[in-house]
Amino acid sequence: MKLIFIGPPGSGKGTQAKRLAATHGVPHISTGDMLREAIADGTELGRKAGPIVASGGLVPDDVMVGIIKDRLAKTDARKGFILDGYPRTLVQAERLDSFVGNGSGGLRVLQLLVPDEVIVKRIALRRSCPQCGAIYHLETAPPRDDEVCDRDGAELIARPDDNEQAVRTRLEAFHRQTLPVATFYKSKSVLRQVDGVGPVDVVFERIEKSLS
């Protein structure tokens, strides 16, 4: 499976991508997780990206292209991968063509459809584990114990960029820069669209059906 996941922030694509990766035995490659790790570690990339991510902006294309190219060159991605959060711009999609082949080699693209107002409401209830990166939703995918990670017992946190103003800024950027990516892949007949509203298990069933 070579799959690109497209969806606005808070659409649930991270949760669904991880589940798909586990089901199909391929790595889940999340640019968001990679960036947050760099920010937490205080790397050069992290220092550059931190203010941009916190304000809801997009990290420059050339930086992201380099990160993804290096990641896809690793051994575990040779048999397949799920890209979560990349490409976010037409430039990134076109550059990706040089090392994965857009519209060829079994590449598929899945777009989760979720209305903006649903996302804004949903974001307020999203929590993540600062230790392992697991993502929960207090309403639709809660941890077993209140505000505590199922995996390692760490106290769950709300991300700094999970506030309404930042979310609306990210949604605006998504509509302006990332929706044209969906159109790009639609022209190559590799785009599948799935309703992302509903319980996690129901949405996952829709995704699997669309990919079968």
N, C-alpha and C positions, 0 to 999 in steps of 0.2 A: 504493500500500500504506500503510495506517494500522494499525500493529501495536504492541501492548503486550506486552512480554516479562516474564513472571513466573517467578521461580526463586530458590532459596536462594543465598546467597553461595557461590561456588565451583562452581556448577552448570554453568558454561560458557556462560551466556547472553550474556555480553559478547562472547566470541569468535564465537558464532553470530550475534549481532545485527549485528556489524560485517560479517560475510560476507554476510548477507542484504541489508544496506543497499547494499553494493557491487554485488550481483547485480541489485537492483531499482532502483538509482539514486535512493535517498532517504536523507536524513541519519540517522545513528545518533546518538541523543540519550541520553547516559549521565549520569544524575545523579551517579553515583560519580565519573566523570572531572571533571565540573563542580565538584564539591565539593573534590576533591583539588587542582585548579588554584587554587581560591580559598584553600585552606590554604597551598599553596606560595607564593602571591603575598602572603600576609599581609593579605588584605582583611578588612573588618569581619566579613563572613560567615565567612571562613576562620578567624578568631580564635574565633568563637562555635562553629563546627562542629568544629574540630580535636579538642578533648578528647572530644567525643561520638563522633566517628568512630573515634578511637583505642581507645575502650573498647568499641566494637561496638554503640553505641546508635543510635537513629534521630534525624535532624535534625527539628525541629518542623515540623508540617504547613504552617503559614502561610508559612514561609521557602521550603519546597520548591514550594508552589503558585505563588508569585510568580516563582521561577526558571523553572519549566516554562512558565508562561503567556507570559512574555517570549520564551522560546526558540521556542515554536511560532508566534509571531507573525512570525518572520523569513521572508524570501522563500523560502528553500530548503525550508521545511517545508510550503509551500502545497499541493504535489502529493502529499505523503505523508511519513511518518516512521516510525521505529522507536524506541519509548520503552523504555529499558533501566534497570530499577531504579525505575520510577515507574509507577503509584501503589503505595505500600507499605502504605497504610492505607485503611480504608473512607472516612474523611474525605477523603483525597486523591482517591479514585476518584469520590466524589460531586461534589467540586469540579471535577474534570476534565470532568464532564458539561457544565458551562456553556460550555466553549470547544472541545470536540471532539465531544460527543454520544455518551455511552456507549451502545453497542448500536445505533448508527445510523451512517449515512454511510460504510459500508464498514469500520468499525472491527472489528479482530479481536484476540483475546487468545490468546497461546500460553504454556502453562505447561510448563517443563521439570521432569521428575520425577527426582530423584536422592536416594538414602537419605543420612541424616545422616553415618553412619560413612564412607561413600565420600567425602563432601565433606571431612571432617576430614583424611582421609589425602591427598586430592587437594591441599588448600590448601598443605600443606608443600612441594609441588613447584612451586608457582606463582611466576612471576617477571614483572616488568614493566619497561619501559624508562622511565627518569626523564626522557628527552628527548621522545619522541614518544607515550608512553603505550601502546605495543604490549604485548599480554599473551601470555605463553608458558607452556607447561607442560613441565617437563623430561622428562616421560615420554610424554605424548600429543601435544604440539605444541611440540617443542623448537626452539631457534634452530639455524641451520646451524653456527655456531661456539659452543663451550661458553660459556654465560653472557654472550653478547654479542648485542646487537640486530641483526637482519638489515638493518634500514633505515638506521641511522645509526652502528652500531658502538659505541654506548654500553654500558657494563657494566650488566647487568641486576641488579635489586634485588628483595628480598622486601619487601612492604609492611609497615609497622609493625603493622597490624591483622591480619596473616596469621600469627597464632599460635593454638594450640589453644584457649586460654581465651577469647580475643576471638571466635574463630570460633563456639564453642559459645554464647556470649552472643548473637551475631548470628543464629544458627539458632533460638534460643529466641524472639527478637524476631520472626523471620520467621514461625514457626508461630503465634505469638500474634496478630500484627497483619496479616500479609500473606496468609496462607491464606484468611481471610475475604474478601479481595479476589477470589480465584479463584472462591469461591462466588457472590459478587456478579455476576461476569461470566457464570458458568455459568447463572444464572437468566435472563440475557438471551440465552442460546443463541449466544454469540460465543466461548466458551472452547474451545480445543483443547489436549489434553494429549499430550506427547511424552516417551518414555523418553530421558533424558539421559545414560545410562550407555553408554559405548562410544567407539570412535575418533571424532575430530572429523568426518571425512567421512561416517561412517555416521549420526551424529546429525543432521548437516545434511540428508542425504537424507530422513530421517524428517520433519524440519521442513518441507521443501519439499513433500513428499507430503501432509502434513496441511493445508497452506495452499492446495493446488491445488484 
